[in-house]
Amino acid sequence: MLFVEDDYLLAQSAVEALSGSVMRVHPVPDAQSALALFGHARFDCAVIDVELPGGMDGVELARRIRQMRPDFPIVLATGYDATQCGAPADMTVFQKPYRFADVVSALCGPGPMHR
C-alpha cells in the first residue's frame, strides 16, 4: 500500500496498524515522492491525503496515478468536508479521523483484513 500523508504520526500509525496483518505499507510525505516511488515500485492500492505540501494536492496525485493505472484502487482522506474536496465520483473519500479497517475494506473488499 502506498500511504501518502504528511502527518508523520498518522503515517507511522498506519505502518504499525496495517503492516504484517494486512499488507506492506510504504509511507511518503508528499505527492512528488509518491509519484517517484510509484514509478519504480509495485503497489496494490493507495491511501492519499487530500491536503499535501509541495504544490500538488492528493486529488491531482490520484488523477495522475489513475492515468498510469486506470483501475488502481485509491482511497482519499481529508480532514475537511469530504463532499467538497474535488475527488472524482469513482473514488472513495474518507473523512478524518477514520478507522484503518474501514479503509482496507474499501480498498480490498469486505471480509478479513488480509490481501
C-alpha positions in Angstrom: 0.0 0.0 0.0 1.2 3.5 -0.9 0.3 5.7 2.0 0.7 9.4 1.2 0.3 11.5 4.3 2.3 14.5 5.6 1.3 13.9 9.2 4.2 11.7 10.4 2.3 10.3 13.4 -0.6 9.2 11.2 1.7 7.6 8.7 3.5 5.7 11.4 0.2 4.6 12.9 -0.8 3.2 9.5 2.5 1.3 9.3 2.0 -0.2 12.7 -1.7 -1.0 12.3 -1.5 -2.4 8.8 1.9 -3.9 8.2 2.2 -7.6 8.8 -1.5 -8.3 9.3 -2.8 -6.8 6.1 -0.2 -5.6 3.7 3.1 -3.8 3.5 2.7 0.0 3.9 5.1 2.5 2.3 4.5 5.9 3.8 5.6 9.0 1.8 5.0 12.7 2.9 4.1 14.4 -0.4 2.9 13.9 -4.0 6.2 14.2 -5.7 7.8 11.5 -3.6 4.7 9.3 -4.2 4.9 9.7 -7.9 8.6 8.9 -7.9 8.1 5.8 -5.8 5.0 4.7 -7.8 7.1 4.7 -11.0 9.7 2.4 -9.5 7.7 0.0 -7.2 4.7 -2.1 -7.5 1.7 -1.3 -5.2 -1.7 -2.9 -4.9 -3.5 0.2 -3.6 -3.1 3.7 -2.2 -4.4 5.9 0.6 -3.8 9.6 -0.2 -4.4 12.6 1.9 -6.1 15.4 0.0 -4.1 18.2 1.6 -0.4 17.7 0.8 2.6 20.0 0.8 4.6 20.9 -2.2 2.1 22.3 -4.7 0.3 19.1 -5.8 -2.7 18.0 -3.7 -3.9 14.5 -3.2 -6.7 14.7 -5.8 -4.3 15.7 -8.5 -1.9 12.9 -7.4 -4.8 10.4 -7.6 -5.7 11.5 -11.1 -2.1 11.1 -12.2 -1.8 7.7 -10.8 -5.1 6.7 -12.5 -3.7 7.9 -15.8 -0.9 5.4 -15.4 -3.1 2.6 -14.0 -6.8 3.3 -14.6 -8.1 0.6 -12.3 -5.7 1.2 -9.4 -7.6 1.2 -6.1 -7.3 4.6 -4.3 -8.9 6.0 -1.2 -8.6 9.7 -0.5 -8.7 11.1 3.1 -9.5 14.6 4.2 -9.9 16.5 7.4 -12.3 18.8 5.7 -15.8 18.2 4.1 -15.3 15.0 2.1 -18.0 16.1 -0.4 -16.1 19.3 -1.2 -12.6 18.0 -1.9 -13.0 17.7 -5.7 -12.5 14.0 -5.9 -13.7 12.1 -9.0 -17.0 10.4 -8.5 -15.4 6.9 -8.7 -13.1 7.5 -5.8 -13.9 6.8 -2.2 -13.2 9.7 0.2 -12.9 9.1 4.0 -13.3 11.9 6.5 -10.6 12.0 9.1 -10.4 10.5 11.6 -11.1 7.2 10.0 -10.5 3.6 11.0 -7.8 1.7 9.2 -10.1 -1.3 8.9 -12.7 0.7 7.0 -10.0 1.9 4.6 -8.7 -1.6 4.0 -12.3 -2.8 3.5 -12.9 -0.1 0.9 -9.7 -1.0 -1.0 -9.7 -4.8 -0.6 -13.4 -5.6 -0.3 -15.3 -7.0 2.7 -14.0 -9.8 4.8 -10.9 -10.4 6.8 -8.2 -7.7 6.7 -5.8 -9.8 4.5 -4.6 -9.3 1.0 
